[in-house]
Amino acid sequence: MHTDWPFFDDKHRELAAHLEAWCAEHLHFGHADDVDAECISLVRQLGQAGWLNHAIGGEGRAIDTRAICLLRETLARHNGLADFAFAMQGLGSGAISLDGTPEQRERYLPRVARGEALAAFALSEPEAGSDVAAMRCSATAEGDSYVLNGEKTWISNGGIADFYIVFARTGEAPGSRGISAFIIDAGTPGFEIAERIEVIAPHPLARLRFSNCRVPASQMLGVPGQGFKLAMRTLDIFRTSVAAAALGFARRALDEGLKQAKERRMFGGTLADLPLTQAKLADMACTVDSAALLVYRAAWQRDQGRNVTREAAMAKLMATEGAQQVIDAAVQMHGGRGVRSGEVVESLYREIRALRIYEGASEVQQLIIGKDLLR
């Protein structure tokens, strides 16, 4: 078991074992008919079971990156939407954990941890995805308030979240140095869901619109002009966990591939008897373990207080790209069954594709790694 590796403490091993038992009892792999309702239900279940406590930091309580990664890996192996539900509670409240005032933390974090309030992280825009410095959404100071105008898109939990961490240009300096972060409650006048977005792996997504949306200055996170840094600090935590989710999907694909290879009859034997199959399984296993080592190296280093921008990018790049290869191989082993709607490997195939794009596309991770090496 990889939990025996020296990256982990006994508390992590106990956590993984308890979560595995809970997932086996409560989750199954597949896509729900009503995605919004299922996602809300999963958040409630995860909160009631206490798992969301691990995604939420706060004053005097550090976020345990290894725990988050173990949780996402295990949840992803059992149910992709459960992983999504857990991850968004962490990502959507992460900026409050990192830079919220005591009042902000008390108002939002306990409800997030209990699964009573759904969180969202609103950074991307139609013309500012990977290039965050091109952000156009603005927040203009007026007295003791800020007035927001603009749009955000590809926002996970969009349409079902109870609050959104929104990044907007406040203009203290050009580029990324003039961006601030705000907590915007759902239902705030001037804030609307402009469009719901459907993707190949059913998750709640939306485009948000702000039209003279007025919020109190007390809803700002941190200090003016420091929102970009806060966004990057948040993503540094959860980028590694995206890699862990991809690892969970890859592990499930390897398990399904092994099962199919042993059971499928072919040419007087089984698929597993063929040297080509054995070679492919070997490649899949090596890819999974290579990704795991990168994921948990980055998680361990962050928990030691180190900067892990490069290590997190490496983990995210290799785990997501590798998982795509492993899942594709598992689909191929299943033959026609592999592309039949409702099969586990078909669901995995749809789940993995988005992970190579969100929270920094693979090409962006390559740029981060390359620039860091050159520096």
C-alpha positions as CSV (number, residue, x, y, z in Angstrom):
1,M,0.0,0.0,0.0
2,H,1.3,3.5,-0.9
3,T,0.1,4.7,2.5
4,D,3.1,2.8,3.9
5,W,5.4,5.3,2.2
6,P,7.3,7.7,4.6
7,F,5.3,10.7,3.3
8,F,2.6,9.7,5.7
9,D,2.0,9.7,9.4
10,D,-0.1,7.1,11.3
11,K,-3.0,9.6,11.3
12,H,-3.0,9.7,7.5
13,R,-3.1,5.9,7.3
14,E,-6.0,5.7,9.8
15,L,-7.8,8.4,7.8
16,A,-7.4,6.5,4.5
17,A,-8.6,3.3,6.0
18,H,-11.7,4.9,7.6
19,L,-12.6,6.7,4.4
20,E,-12.2,3.6,2.3
21,A,-14.7,1.8,4.5
22,W,-17.1,4.7,4.4
23,C,-16.9,5.0,0.6
24,A,-17.5,1.3,0.1
25,E,-20.7,1.6,2.1
26,H,-22.1,4.9,0.8
27,L,-20.8,5.5,-2.8
28,H,-20.9,3.9,-6.2
29,F,-19.3,5.0,-9.5
30,G,-21.7,6.5,-12.0
31,H,-23.4,9.8,-13.1
32,A,-26.6,11.0,-11.5
33,D,-29.7,12.1,-13.4
34,D,-30.1,15.3,-11.4
35,V,-26.6,16.5,-10.9
36,D,-27.4,19.6,-8.8
37,A,-29.5,17.6,-6.3
38,E,-26.9,14.8,-6.2
39,C,-24.0,17.3,-5.6
40,I,-25.9,19.0,-2.8
41,S,-26.8,15.6,-1.2
42,L,-23.1,14.5,-1.4
43,V,-22.0,17.7,0.3
44,R,-24.5,17.1,3.1
45,Q,-23.3,13.5,3.5
46,L,-19.6,14.5,3.5
47,G,-20.3,17.2,6.1
48,Q,-22.4,14.9,8.3
49,A,-19.7,12.2,8.2
50,G,-17.0,14.8,9.2
51,W,-14.9,14.5,6.0
52,L,-15.3,18.2,5.1
53,N,-13.4,19.2,8.2
54,H,-10.2,18.1,6.5
55,A,-10.9,20.6,3.6
56,I,-11.4,23.6,5.9
57,G,-8.6,25.4,7.6
58,G,-8.9,28.4,9.8
59,E,-7.3,30.4,12.6
60,G,-4.9,28.2,14.4
61,R,-5.6,25.2,12.2
62,A,-3.4,24.5,9.2
63,I,-4.7,22.7,6.1
64,D,-3.2,19.2,5.9
65,T,-2.4,18.8,2.2
66,R,-1.7,15.1,2.5
67,A,-5.0,14.5,4.1
68,I,-6.8,16.4,1.4
69,C,-5.0,14.4,-1.3
70,L,-5.8,11.1,0.3
71,L,-9.4,12.1,0.6
72,R,-9.6,13.2,-3.0
73,E,-7.8,10.1,-4.3
74,T,-10.1,7.8,-2.4
75,L,-13.3,9.6,-3.2
76,A,-12.4,9.8,-6.9
77,R,-11.8,6.1,-7.0
78,H,-15.3,5.5,-5.8
79,N,-17.4,8.4,-7.2
80,G,-16.3,11.4,-9.4
81,L,-19.0,13.7,-8.2
82,A,-18.2,13.0,-4.5
83,D,-14.6,14.1,-5.2
84,F,-15.9,17.2,-6.9
85,A,-18.2,18.0,-4.0
86,F,-15.4,17.6,-1.5
87,A,-12.9,19.6,-3.6
88,M,-15.2,22.6,-4.1
89,Q,-15.9,22.9,-0.4
90,G,-12.2,23.2,0.1
91,L,-11.3,25.4,-3.0
92,G,-14.3,27.6,-2.5
93,S,-13.5,28.4,1.1
94,G,-9.8,28.1,0.9
95,A,-9.2,31.9,0.5
96,I,-11.3,32.4,3.7
97,S,-9.2,29.9,5.5
98,L,-6.0,31.5,4.4
99,D,-6.8,35.2,4.7
100,G,-10.2,35.7,6.2
101,T,-10.9,37.8,9.3
102,P,-12.0,36.0,12.4
103,E,-15.6,37.2,11.7
104,Q,-15.4,35.9,8.1
105,R,-14.1,32.6,9.2
106,E,-16.8,32.2,11.9
107,R,-19.6,33.2,9.5
108,Y,-18.7,30.8,6.7
109,L,-16.3,28.0,7.6
110,P,-18.3,26.1,10.2
111,R,-21.3,26.0,7.7
112,V,-19.0,24.8,4.9
113,A,-17.5,22.1,7.1
114,R,-21.0,20.8,8.2
115,G,-22.1,20.7,4.5
116,E,-24.8,23.3,5.2
117,A,-23.3,26.0,2.8
118,L,-21.9,25.3,-0.6
119,A,-18.8,27.3,-1.7
120,A,-17.5,28.4,-5.1
121,F,-14.2,29.9,-6.4
122,A,-14.8,32.5,-9.2
123,L,-11.5,33.4,-10.9
124,S,-11.8,32.6,-14.6
125,E,-13.4,34.9,-17.2
126,P,-14.4,34.5,-20.9
127,E,-11.1,36.3,-21.9
128,A,-9.0,35.6,-18.8
129,G,-8.7,31.9,-18.0
130,S,-5.0,30.9,-17.9
131,D,-4.0,34.6,-18.2
132,V,-5.5,35.8,-15.0
133,A,-3.8,39.2,-15.3
134,A,-6.1,39.9,-18.3
135,M,-9.1,40.0,-15.8
136,R,-11.8,42.6,-16.6
137,C,-14.3,42.1,-13.9
138,S,-14.0,45.3,-11.8
139,A,-14.8,46.3,-8.2
140,T,-15.0,50.1,-7.7
141,A,-14.8,51.6,-4.2
142,E,-17.8,53.7,-3.3
143,G,-17.9,54.8,0.3
144,D,-17.9,51.8,2.6
145,S,-18.9,49.5,-0.3
146,Y,-17.5,48.1,-3.6
147,V,-19.5,47.9,-6.8
148,L,-18.8,44.9,-9.0
149,N,-19.3,44.7,-12.8
150,G,-18.3,42.0,-15.2
151,E,-18.5,38.2,-15.7
152,K,-16.9,35.0,-14.5
153,T,-17.2,31.7,-16.3
154,W,-16.5,27.9,-15.9
155,I,-17.4,28.4,-12.2
156,S,-17.8,25.1,-10.4
157,N,-20.8,24.9,-8.1
158,G,-22.2,27.9,-10.1
159,G,-25.9,28.0,-9.6
160,I,-26.0,25.9,-6.4
161,A,-23.4,27.6,-4.3
162,D,-24.4,29.7,-1.2
163,F,-21.5,32.0,-1.6
164,Y,-18.7,32.7,-4.1
165,I,-15.1,33.9,-3.7
166,V,-14.9,36.5,-6.5
167,F,-11.7,38.1,-7.8
168,A,-12.1,41.5,-9.4
169,R,-9.8,44.3,-10.5
170,T,-9.6,47.1,-8.0
171,G,-6.9,49.0,-9.8
172,E,-4.2,49.5,-7.2
173,A,-1.6,48.6,-9.8
174,P,-1.5,47.3,-13.4
175,G,-1.8,43.6,-14.2
176,S,-2.0,41.0,-11.5
177,R,-1.1,43.5,-8.7
178,G,-4.4,45.3,-8.9
179,I,-6.8,42.5,-8.1
180,S,-8.8,41.9,-4.9
181,A,-10.9,39.1,-3.5
182,F,-14.5,39.4,-2.2
183,I,-17.0,37.0,-0.6
184,I,-20.3,37.4,-2.5
185,D,-23.4,35.7,-1.1
186,A,-25.9,34.1,-3.6
187,G,-28.9,36.3,-4.0
188,T,-27.0,39.6,-3.6
189,P,-28.7,42.2,-5.8
190,G,-26.9,42.7,-9.1
191,F,-25.4,39.2,-9.1
192,E,-27.0,36.6,-11.3
193,I,-26.4,33.2,-12.9
194,A,-26.1,34.2,-16.6
195,E,-25.8,30.6,-18.0
196,R,-25.6,27.0,-16.8
197,I,-22.8,25.1,-18.6
198,E,-23.1,21.4,-19.4
199,V,-19.9,19.4,-19.9
200,I,-19.0,15.7,-20.7
201,A,-18.6,14.8,-17.0
202,P,-21.8,16.1,-15.4
203,H,-20.8,18.7,-12.8
204,P,-22.6,22.0,-11.7
205,L,-21.0,24.8,-13.7
206,A,-22.1,28.3,-14.6
207,R,-21.3,31.7,-16.0
208,L,-21.8,34.5,-13.5
209,R,-22.7,38.1,-14.2
210,F,-22.3,41.2,-12.0
211,S,-24.2,44.3,-12.8
212,N,-23.7,47.1,-10.3
213,C,-23.5,44.5,-7.6
214,R,-22.8,46.4,-4.3
215,V,-21.1,44.6,-1.4
216,P,-19.8,45.9,1.9
217,A,-16.1,46.6,2.1
218,S,-16.1,44.1,5.0
219,Q,-16.7,41.3,2.4
220,M,-13.2,41.9,1.0
221,L,-10.6,39.2,1.8
222,G,-7.2,40.4,2.9
223,V,-6.1,43.8,1.7
224,P,-6.8,45.6,-1.6
225,G,-4.6,44.6,-4.5
226,Q,-3.4,41.3,-3.0
227,G,-6.2,39.1,-4.5
228,F,-4.0,37.5,-7.2
229,K,-1.5,36.3,-4.6
230,L,-4.3,34.9,-2.5
231,A,-5.7,33.1,-5.5
232,M,-2.3,31.5,-6.3
233,R,-1.8,30.5,-2.6
234,T,-5.2,28.8,-2.7
235,L,-4.5,27.1,-6.0
236,D,-1.1,25.9,-4.8
237,I,-3.0,23.8,-2.1
238,F,-5.7,22.4,-4.3
239,R,-3.6,22.0,-7.5
240,T,-1.8,19.1,-5.8
241,S,-5.2,17.7,-4.8
242,V,-6.4,17.8,-8.5
243,A,-3.5,15.5,-9.2
244,A,-4.6,13.3,-6.4
245,A,-8.1,13.1,-7.9
246,A,-6.6,12.1,-11.2
247,L,-4.6,9.5,-9.4
248,G,-7.8,8.1,-7.9
249,F,-9.4,7.8,-11.3
250,A,-6.2,6.1,-12.7
251,R,-6.2,3.6,-9.8
252,R,-9.8,2.7,-10.5
253,A,-9.1,2.3,-14.2
254,L,-6.1,0.0,-13.4
255,D,-8.4,-2.1,-11.1
256,E,-11.0,-2.3,-13.8
257,G,-8.4,-3.2,-16.4
258,L,-7.0,-6.0,-14.2
259,K,-10.4,-7.4,-13.6
260,Q,-11.3,-7.4,-17.3
261,A,-8.0,-8.9,-18.3
262,K,-8.5,-11.8,-15.9
263,E,-12.2,-12.5,-16.8
264,R,-12.4,-11.8,-20.5
265,R,-12.1,-15.1,-22.5
266,M,-10.1,-14.8,-25.7
267,F,-8.2,-17.3,-28.0
268,G,-8.7,-20.2,-25.7
269,G,-7.5,-18.4,-22.6
270,T,-8.0,-14.9,-21.1
271,L,-7.0,-11.5,-22.1
272,A,-4.4,-11.5,-19.3
273,D,-2.6,-14.4,-21.0
274,L,-1.5,-12.2,-23.9
275,P,1.9,-10.6,-23.7
276,L,0.5,-7.4,-25.1
277,T,-2.0,-7.2,-22.3
278,Q,0.7,-7.8,-19.7
279,A,2.9,-5.1,-21.2
280,K,0.1,-2.6,-21.2
281,L,-0.8,-3.4,-17.5
282,A,2.8,-2.9,-16.6
283,D,2.8,0.5,-18.3
284,M,-0.4,1.4,-16.5
285,A,1.0,0.4,-13.1
286,C,4.2,2.4,-13.6
287,T,2.3,5.4,-14.6
288,V,0.1,5.2,-11.5
289,D,3.0,4.8,-9.1
290,S,5.0,7.6,-10.8
291,A,2.1,10.0,-10.4
292,A,1.6,8.9,-6.8
293,L,5.2,9.7,-5.9
294,L,4.9,13.2,-7.4
295,V,1.6,13.9,-5.8
296,Y,2.6,12.9,-2.3
297,R,6.1,14.5,-2.6
298,A,4.4,17.8,-3.3
299,A,1.8,17.3,-0.5
300,W,4.5,16.4,2.0
301,Q,6.7,19.3,1.1
302,R,3.8,21.8,1.4
303,D,3.0,20.4,4.8
304,Q,6.6,21.0,5.8
305,G,6.1,24.7,5.0
306,R,7.9,24.7,1.7
307,N,7.0,26.6,-1.5
308,V,5.7,23.9,-3.9
309,T,4.7,25.9,-7.0
310,R,7.0,23.8,-9.2
311,E,6.3,20.5,-7.4
312,A,2.5,21.0,-7.5
313,A,2.7,21.8,-11.2
314,M,4.7,18.7,-11.9
315,A,2.3,16.5,-9.9
316,K,-0.8,18.1,-11.7
317,L,0.8,17.7,-15.1
318,M,2.0,14.1,-14.8
319,A,-1.0,12.8,-12.8
320,T,-3.6,14.2,-15.1
321,E,-1.9,13.3,-18.4
322,G,-0.9,9.9,-17.0
323,A,-4.5,9.2,-15.8
324,Q,-5.8,9.9,-19.3
325,Q,-3.4,7.3,-20.7
326,V,-4.3,4.7,-18.1
327,I,-8.0,5.2,-18.5
328,D,-7.8,5.1,-22.3
329,A,-5.9,1.8,-22.0
330,A,-8.6,0.4,-19.7
331,V,-11.4,1.4,-22.1
332,Q,-9.5,-0.4,-24.9
333,M,-9.2,-3.6,-22.8
334,H,-13.0,-3.5,-22.4
335,G,-13.6,-3.4,-26.2
336,G,-17.1,-2.4,-27.1
337,R,-18.2,-2.4,-23.4
338,G,-15.7,0.3,-22.8
339,V,-17.7,2.9,-24.6
340,R,-21.1,1.8,-23.4
341,S,-22.8,4.5,-21.4
342,G,-22.9,3.6,-17.7
343,E,-19.8,1.4,-17.7
344,V,-17.2,2.4,-15.0
345,V,-14.4,2.9,-17.5
346,E,-16.7,5.0,-19.8
347,S,-17.5,7.2,-16.8
348,L,-13.8,7.5,-15.9
349,Y,-13.1,8.5,-19.5
350,R,-15.5,11.4,-19.2
351,E,-14.3,12.4,-15.7
352,I,-10.6,12.7,-16.5
353,R,-10.7,14.9,-19.5
354,A,-11.6,18.1,-17.7
355,L,-8.8,17.6,-15.1
356,R,-6.2,18.3,-17.8
357,I,-7.7,21.7,-18.2
358,Y,-9.1,23.2,-15.0
359,E,-7.0,24.8,-12.3
360,G,-4.3,25.3,-14.9
361,A,-4.2,23.4,-18.2
362,S,-1.3,21.0,-18.8
363,E,0.4,23.6,-21.0
364,V,0.3,26.2,-18.2
365,Q,1.9,23.7,-15.9
366,Q,4.7,23.2,-18.4
367,L,5.2,27.0,-18.4
368,I,5.3,27.1,-14.6
369,I,7.9,24.3,-14.4
370,G,10.0,25.7,-17.3
371,K,10.1,29.2,-15.9
372,D,11.0,27.9,-12.4
373,L,13.8,25.8,-13.8
374,L,15.2,28.8,-15.7
375,R,15.0,31.0,-12.7
